[in-house]
């Protein structure tokens, strides 16, 4: 199994550099054929951020890209169940993908609610604003 960094994952999703995209796709296909491709949760969190900030993609496009990744045969995703729940929450909610990953990781650790200063994230179940004095 081979692991891929964020910049390679982004090349697999966004065709903005023909040469790098082809190299990334070839390496990905080779990895899948030779035992699989691994993506850490951190890479997927960074991918979601890059797609939103650098490529100005909307929530629906980012959700679709993440789902394609986690649903691809031969791909192993770190914390797969947490990532999938976070993708579902991101699709429907107002906060960032990273926020929902934090919440779902906290749920797994039986450490809810998540306290935040983020008013958008605090609209989510099991998330609360840090209380005032």
C-alpha positions in Angstrom: 0.0 0.0 0.0 1.2 3.5 -0.8 0.2 6.7 1.0 -0.5 10.0 -0.8 0.1 13.6 0.3 -2.4 16.4 0.0 -0.8 18.0 -3.1 -1.1 14.6 -5.0 -4.7 14.1 -3.8 -5.6 17.6 -5.0 -4.1 16.8 -8.4 -6.3 13.8 -8.6 -9.4 16.0 -8.0 -8.5 19.2 -9.9 -7.1 19.1 -13.3 -5.1 22.3 -13.2 -1.7 21.1 -14.1 -1.7 18.5 -16.9 1.7 17.0 -16.3 1.2 16.7 -12.5 -2.3 15.4 -12.9 -1.1 12.6 -15.2 1.7 11.7 -12.9 -0.6 11.7 -9.9 -3.2 9.5 -11.8 -0.5 7.1 -12.9 0.9 6.8 -9.4 -2.6 6.3 -8.0 -3.5 3.6 -10.5 -0.3 1.8 -9.8 -0.8 1.9 -6.1 -4.3 0.6 -6.3 -3.1 -2.2 -8.6 -0.2 -3.1 -6.3 -2.1 -3.3 -3.0 -4.0 -0.1 -2.4 -3.8 3.6 -1.8 -3.9 5.1 1.7 -5.2 8.6 2.6 -4.8 9.9 6.1 -7.7 11.9 7.6 -5.4 14.9 7.7 -4.9 14.7 4.0 -8.7 14.7 3.4 -9.2 17.6 5.8 -6.5 19.6 4.0 -8.0 18.6 0.6 -11.4 20.0 1.7 -9.8 23.3 2.8 -7.7 23.6 -0.4 -10.8 23.0 -2.6 -12.8 25.6 -0.7 -10.2 28.3 -0.3 -7.8 28.0 -3.3 -10.3 26.6 -5.8 -13.4 28.3 -4.6 -15.5 25.1 -4.8 -18.8 25.0 -3.1 -20.0 22.5 -0.5 -21.7 20.2 -3.0 -18.5 19.9 -5.2 -16.3 19.3 -2.2 -18.7 16.7 -0.7 -18.8 14.9 -4.1 -15.0 14.9 -4.4 -14.6 13.5 -0.8 -17.2 10.8 -1.4 -15.5 9.7 -4.7 -12.3 9.4 -2.8 -13.6 7.4 0.2 -15.7 5.2 -2.1 -13.0 4.2 -4.6 -12.1 0.6 -4.8 -8.6 0.0 -3.5 -8.6 3.1 -1.3 -8.1 2.9 2.4 -9.0 6.0 4.5 -7.7 6.5 8.0 -10.7 6.7 10.4 -13.0 5.7 7.6 -16.3 5.7 9.6 -15.5 9.1 11.2 -14.6 10.6 7.8 -17.8 9.3 6.3 -19.9 10.8 9.1 -18.0 14.1 8.8 -18.7 14.2 5.0 -22.4 13.6 5.6 -22.5 16.4 8.3 -20.5 18.8 6.1 -22.9 18.3 3.2 -25.9 19.4 5.4 -24.3 21.8 7.8 -22.9 25.3 7.9 -19.4 24.6 9.3 -16.1 23.4 7.7 -15.3 19.7 7.0 -12.6 19.9 9.7 -15.1 21.0 12.3 -17.3 18.0 11.6 -14.3 15.7 11.7 -13.5 17.1 15.1 -17.0 16.5 16.3 -17.1 12.9 15.0 -13.7 12.2 16.5 -15.0 13.6 19.8 -18.1 11.4 19.5 -15.9 8.4 19.0 -13.9 9.3 22.2 -17.2 9.8 24.1 -16.1 13.5 24.6 -19.2 15.6 23.7 -20.1 18.3 23.5 -17.4 20.1 21.5 -16.9 23.6 22.8 -16.2 26.3 20.3 -16.2 30.0 19.6 -17.4 29.3 16.0 -21.0 30.4 15.8 -21.6 28.4 12.6 -20.2 25.2 14.0 -22.2 25.8 17.3 -25.4 25.4 15.3 -24.6 21.7 15.0 -25.8 19.0 17.4 -23.4 18.2 20.2 -21.5 21.5 19.7 -21.8 24.4 22.1 -20.4 27.9 22.3 -17.9 28.4 25.0 -19.9 29.9 27.9 -19.4 33.6 28.7 -18.2 34.5 32.2 
